[in-house]
Amino acid sequence: MNLILLAIAPICIIILYIYSKDKYEKEPPKLLFLSFALGAIVSIVITSIMYYGFNIVLPLPNKTSILQQFIKAFFVVGFTEEFSKYIIVKYYAQTKADFNEPFDGIVYAVMVSMGFAATENIVYVLDGGIQTALVRAFTAVPAHATFGILMGYYMGKAKFSKNRLVLNIAGLLLAILFHGAYDFFLFINFVPGIWVGAFISLFIGILLSRNAIKEHQKNSHFRA
């Protein structure tokens, strides 16, 4: 039980942080919970199915091949996980009447991402223990939140734009780009010191996420 609480704690902190940033028109708790649950269950199922398909169609057995690890990071892991979140935001959250300002894209994308991260984190922490929980609390969990914010920034703009398809896809691709970069540098840790690239990409993603939050707050039509 203690390990599960450790796994969930950083998820809750990020959710509360994003909820507090939704200053002008809070989202209904029911929709937030359902978005989280869909991320925790449906997104994981979609990811598992896609991973199974990739393992059959595109096996990547060489763990010391930089090219294979690049393909795995961007086109298998990054694409699969972010796509599984994207379709939930697009076909569930974005269709709701309560999704009524651009900032809501960030809120719902983060909720879906945190649902996904919660399930993933519980599995890893139960297997790896307290040390894994502490490491992931400052790496993988905020990384998932960052990918969600970057995706949600564009998906929030998309709902209120004539270029909905372009903006939605832009959000998906940006999340895949940062997810892929983060994982790639970790996957090729057989290259001495290369893992630093993962934290550089995460740091850049966090800076962009802060700007995305501020811009949507500033431009909210609910702002007095």
PyMOL commands that set and color helices and strands:
alter all, ss='L'
color gray80, all
select helices_A, chain A and resi 2-21+29-40+42-57+66-91+93-95+103-128+130-137+140-159+164-187+196-218
alter helices_A, ss='H'
color red, helices_A
deselect
rebuild
show_as cartoon
